[in-house]
Amino acid sequence: MIFVCIPTRSVGTSSTAKDIKPSIKQHSEPLQKNEVLLLCSDGFWEMLSNNEILSLAKASDLESGLQKWVNKAVKRAGKNSDNVTAQVFISH
């Protein structure tokens, strides 16, 4: 199983977003069987260590493992927990 987490930050806020011209780059790469991709917000990965995020790959049940770490990130973020989002994709 391959586990990929590529953290990126959002650019701008609602007040500055109108001035931003996005540049879209595409890259295609075939996924291997059982490859796991994690798509998450900075509110998720900023609250967790790399080792905690990587432990998701070892979870026997990715859905409950992901929910556990989302809950932990929300708890650590406290009142700033409005930006904790994560989704796991598994190739077949």
C-alpha atoms as a printed R data frame, in Angstrom:
   type eleno elety resid chain resno       x      y       z
1  ATOM     1    CA   MET     A     1   0.000  0.000   0.000
2  ATOM     2    CA   ILE     A     2   1.269  3.452  -0.901
3  ATOM     3    CA   PHE     A     3   0.141  6.425   1.168
4  ATOM     4    CA   VAL     A     4   0.493  9.937  -0.203
5  ATOM     5    CA   CYS     A     5  -0.086 13.206   1.669
6  ATOM     6    CA   ILE     A     6   0.840 16.414  -0.115
7  ATOM     7    CA   PRO     A     7   0.139 19.444   2.073
8  ATOM     8    CA   THR     A     8  -0.655 22.733   0.380
9  ATOM     9    CA   ARG     A     9  -1.964 26.017   1.691
10 ATOM    10    CA   SER     A    10  -4.923 27.902   0.358
11 ATOM    11    CA   VAL     A    11  -4.155 31.147  -1.405
12 ATOM    12    CA   GLY     A    12  -5.909 34.276  -0.258
13 ATOM    13    CA   THR     A    13  -9.141 34.959   1.535
14 ATOM    14    CA   SER     A    14 -12.569 35.880   0.262
15 ATOM    15    CA   SER     A    15 -11.514 39.538   0.195
16 ATOM    16    CA   THR     A    16  -8.315 38.903  -1.792
17 ATOM    17    CA   ALA     A    17  -9.363 35.886  -3.859
18 ATOM    18    CA   LYS     A    18 -10.819 38.069  -6.613
19 ATOM    19    CA   ASP     A    19  -7.283 39.298  -7.416
20 ATOM    20    CA   ILE     A    20  -5.819 35.814  -7.737
21 ATOM    21    CA   LYS     A    21  -5.512 34.254 -11.178
22 ATOM    22    CA   PRO     A    22  -5.140 30.491 -10.658
23 ATOM    23    CA   SER     A    23  -2.593 28.590 -12.680
24 ATOM    24    CA   ILE     A    24  -3.659 25.011 -13.251
25 ATOM    25    CA   LYS     A    25  -1.086 22.334 -13.935
26 ATOM    26    CA   GLN     A    26  -2.043 18.777 -14.692
27 ATOM    27    CA   HIS     A    27  -0.023 15.693 -14.049
28 ATOM    28    CA   SER     A    28  -1.228 12.179 -14.706
29 ATOM    29    CA   GLU     A    29   0.194  9.117 -13.096
30 ATOM    30    CA   PRO     A    30  -1.430  5.684 -12.995
31 ATOM    31    CA   LEU     A    31  -2.425  4.534  -9.540
32 ATOM    32    CA   GLN     A    32  -1.268  1.190  -8.303
33 ATOM    33    CA   LYS     A    33  -3.760 -1.282  -6.867
34 ATOM    34    CA   ASN     A    34  -4.629 -0.416  -3.234
35 ATOM    35    CA   GLU     A    35  -2.824  2.918  -3.435
36 ATOM    36    CA   VAL     A    36  -4.212  5.329  -0.835
37 ATOM    37    CA   LEU     A    37  -4.458  9.072  -1.450
38 ATOM    38    CA   LEU     A    38  -5.298 11.530   1.305
39 ATOM    39    CA   LEU     A    39  -6.865 14.860   0.394
40 ATOM    40    CA   CYS     A    40  -6.951 17.143   3.424
41 ATOM    41    CA   SER     A    41  -7.132 20.770   4.452
42 ATOM    42    CA   ASP     A    42  -4.420 22.623   6.322
43 ATOM    43    CA   GLY     A    43  -6.704 22.524   9.356
44 ATOM    44    CA   PHE     A    44  -6.177 18.755   9.347
45 ATOM    45    CA   TRP     A    45  -2.456 18.418   8.658
46 ATOM    46    CA   GLU     A    46  -1.380 21.378  10.797
47 ATOM    47    CA   MET     A    47  -2.933 19.741  13.873
48 ATOM    48    CA   LEU     A    48  -1.310 16.329  13.336
49 ATOM    49    CA   SER     A    49   2.269 15.133  13.095
50 ATOM    50    CA   ASN     A    50   3.540 13.347   9.991
51 ATOM    51    CA   ASN     A    51   3.738 10.125  12.003
52 ATOM    52    CA   GLU     A    52   0.111 10.463  13.089
53 ATOM    53    CA   ILE     A    53  -1.005 10.999   9.511
54 ATOM    54    CA   LEU     A    54   1.115  8.094   8.273
55 ATOM    55    CA   SER     A    55  -0.437  5.838  10.917
56 ATOM    56    CA   LEU     A    56  -3.644  6.087   8.886
57 ATOM    57    CA   ALA     A    57  -2.009  3.866   6.275
58 ATOM    58    CA   LYS     A    58  -1.659  1.132   8.882
59 ATOM    59    CA   ALA     A    59  -5.291  1.313  10.039
60 ATOM    60    CA   SER     A    60  -7.223 -1.854   9.323
61 ATOM    61    CA   ASP     A    61 -10.298  0.292   8.674
62 ATOM    62    CA   LEU     A    62  -9.363  3.530   6.915
63 ATOM    63    CA   GLU     A    63 -12.789  5.113   7.446
64 ATOM    64    CA   SER     A    64 -12.762  4.759  11.226
65 ATOM    65    CA   GLY     A    65  -9.039  5.579  11.338
66 ATOM    66    CA   LEU     A    66  -9.626  8.779   9.394
67 ATOM    67    CA   GLN     A    67 -12.553  9.727  11.638
68 ATOM    68    CA   LYS     A    68 -10.334  9.222  14.697
69 ATOM    69    CA   TRP     A    69  -7.700 11.636  13.353
70 ATOM    70    CA   VAL     A    70 -10.278 14.187  12.158
71 ATOM    71    CA   ASN     A    71 -11.757 14.191  15.669
72 ATOM    72    CA   LYS     A    72  -8.283 14.599  17.179
73 ATOM    73    CA   ALA     A    73  -7.480 17.511  14.817
74 ATOM    74    CA   VAL     A    74 -10.794 19.208  15.689
75 ATOM    75    CA   LYS     A    75 -10.073 18.815  19.401
76 ATOM    76    CA   ARG     A    76  -6.546 20.220  19.052
77 ATOM    77    CA   ALA     A    77  -7.759 23.146  16.913
78 ATOM    78    CA   GLY     A    78 -10.302 24.122  19.566
79 ATOM    79    CA   LYS     A    79 -12.493 27.041  18.541
80 ATOM    80    CA   ASN     A    80 -10.584 27.310  15.232
81 ATOM    81    CA   SER     A    81 -11.752 23.878  14.075
82 ATOM    82    CA   ASP     A    82 -13.914 25.092  11.174
83 ATOM    83    CA   ASN     A    83 -11.240 24.045   8.668
84 ATOM    84    CA   VAL     A    84 -10.644 20.348   9.382
85 ATOM    85    CA   THR     A    85 -11.440 18.314   6.292
86 ATOM    86    CA   ALA     A    86 -10.012 15.012   5.055
87 ATOM    87    CA   GLN     A    87 -10.958 12.359   2.551
88 ATOM    88    CA   VAL     A    88  -9.268  9.097   1.652
89 ATOM    89    CA   PHE     A    89  -9.289  7.562  -1.826
90 ATOM    90    CA   ILE     A    90  -8.303  3.932  -2.426
91 ATOM    91    CA   SER     A    91  -7.546  2.675  -5.933
92 ATOM    92    CA   HIS     A    92  -8.857 -0.721  -6.967
